[in-house]
Amino acid sequence: MIGNTLKLLTPAAAAALAGMAGLAPRPAYALLGAGGPAAAAAPAGPAVAAAHAGPASSEGGLCTAAGPDYYAFPLVTTRNVPGTGLATGTAEVSFPATSPFSISLASDGSYRYDVSVGLERAKAPARGTLVVWVSTPDLNEVERIGPLDEHLRARGQVSWNKFLVVITLEATDDPAAARWSGPVAFRGMSRSGMMHTMVGHGAFQQENCAAYGY
């Protein structure tokens, strides 16, 4: 009975109780069920060390640890623009590396993210410009990231928790444009926006929204 009670107490309290009961004090590692001094001194195995040492590096005194794959999400082609039918796209989200605190905040206190967009197997349009936009899921707010470069890459920032990335074919590259006017070539939703209910899908229907880019 007393032996079971000792297991539930701290080492100091267990030693005091054992002395009052006339029992020989037991080492702390025995009361805690550990393997003893040999086990305590044993070095951590490769698997344990690898779990604690993530793929991080230091650039300019800032932590630039590589994030997991779920920070990226696919951009799905709509096949509405010539040269994009077999193309694939990806948007990668990360925190700005310019902050010593590893995060950046917008003026309203929301997190600000870097968004990197890239296309593969896509052909540059013969006319017009492919422009990247971000918007809230309900399309009430839209911000322009900018045109894709010659390598079909673009980079910008967004301060919404859930957002869409939209690439459209615009007749002209207008930095002052508030919303797109051309056809949508690619679209995708952030990972945070994929968490939603099944409302609108039917009682027994499970629609893969990610396959449509939203």
Sequence and secondary structure as in RCSB ss.txt:
>XXXX:A:sequence
MIGNTLKLLTPAAAAALAGMAGLAPRPAYALLGAGGPAAAAAPAGPAVAAAHAGPASSEGGLCTAAGPDYYAFPL
VTTRNVPGTGLATGTAEVSFPATSPFSISLASDGSYRYDVSVGLERAKAPARGTLVVWVSTPDLNEVERIGPLDE
HLRARGQVSWNKFLVVITLEATDDPAAARWSGPVAFRGMSRSGMMHTMVGHGAFQQENCAAYGY
>XXXX:A:secstr
 HHHHHHTS HHHHHHHHHHTT     HHHHTT   HHHHHS   HHHHHHHS S  EETTEE     GGGEEEE
EE S STT TT EEEEEEE  TT TTS  B TTS B EEEEEEEES    SSSEEEEEEE TTSSSEEEEEE  T
TSEEEEEE  SS EEEEEEESS  TT SS  S EEEEEE GGGG    TTS TT    GGGGT 
